[in-house]
């Protein structure tokens, strides 16, 4: 949703898409982090899109002492 707010997606098919807009991840689930490290970057052509994307992205991150439990990153290998 954050990438969409930045302009990387469309609400309707006639809406324009911004090619440089998106989210660049610097950390993955389970990575160790230290205070001050960059977790992700938000990129947009229009600065006014950043606040709504920041709100979405902030809600998607949880920092914990224990690693995340859930689906594995690789579900199945196809040979």
C-alpha positions as semicolon CSV with decimal commas, in nm:
position;residue;x (nm);y (nm);z (nm)
1;X;0,000;0,000;0,000
2;X;0,291;0,236;0,074
3;X;0,428;0,187;-0,279
4;X;0,083;0,253;-0,423
5;X;0,058;0,575;-0,219
6;X;0,392;0,682;-0,368
7;X;0,259;0,640;-0,721
8;X;0,390;0,293;-0,804
9;X;0,043;0,153;-0,865
10;X;-0,302;0,252;-0,983
11;X;-0,638;0,289;-0,817
12;X;-0,802;0,284;-1,163
13;X;-0,663;0,163;-1,494
14;X;-0,660;0,516;-1,637
15;X;-0,444;0,650;-1,349
16;X;-0,078;0,716;-1,433
17;X;0,203;0,511;-1,278
18;X;0,528;0,671;-1,164
19;X;0,822;0,451;-1,270
20;X;1,070;0,581;-1,008
21;X;0,819;0,552;-0,721
22;X;0,843;0,264;-0,477
23;X;0,989;0,118;-0,160
24;X;1,351;0,002;-0,138
25;X;1,400;-0,252;0,142
26;X;1,733;-0,250;0,328
27;X;1,634;-0,515;0,583
28;X;1,434;-0,835;0,556
29;X;1,217;-1,011;0,814
30;X;1,442;-1,168;1,077
31;X;1,745;-0,942;1,008
32;X;1,913;-0,788;1,310
33;X;1,883;-0,411;1,331
34;X;2,055;-0,142;1,534
35;X;1,925;0,198;1,636
36;X;1,963;0,445;1,353
37;X;1,988;0,186;1,072
38;X;1,783;0,241;0,758
39;X;1,511;-0,020;0,721
40;X;1,361;0,108;0,395
41;X;1,353;0,407;0,161
42;X;1,041;0,564;0,016
43;X;1,083;0,707;-0,333
44;X;0,837;0,936;-0,511
45;X;0,837;1,199;-0,783
46;X;0,598;1,414;-0,579
47;X;0,694;1,505;-0,221
48;X;0,328;1,540;-0,119
49;X;0,286;1,161;-0,158
50;X;0,543;1,083;0,115
51;X;0,335;1,145;0,434
52;X;0,059;0,896;0,343
53;X;0,320;0,638;0,238
54;X;0,513;0,689;0,563
55;X;0,199;0,615;0,764
56;X;0,140;0,291;0,570
57;X;0,503;0,180;0,588
58;X;0,538;0,251;0,960
59;X;0,243;0,023;1,032
60;X;0,410;-0,260;0,838
61;X;0,722;-0,276;1,059
62;X;0,755;-0,441;1,397
63;X;1,087;-0,466;1,580
64;X;1,112;-0,744;1,836
65;X;1,370;-0,928;2,044
66;X;1,254;-1,257;1,892
67;X;1,256;-1,352;1,523
68;X;0,924;-1,353;1,338
69;X;0,718;-1,670;1,331
70;X;0,518;-1,749;1,021
71;X;0,560;-1,871;0,670
72;X;0,913;-1,947;0,556
73;X;1,066;-1,714;0,298
74;X;1,101;-2,008;0,054
75;X;0,779;-2,210;0,041
76;X;0,876;-2,464;-0,225
77;X;1,157;-2,531;-0,473
78;X;1,064;-2,636;-0,823
79;X;1,333;-2,827;-1,010
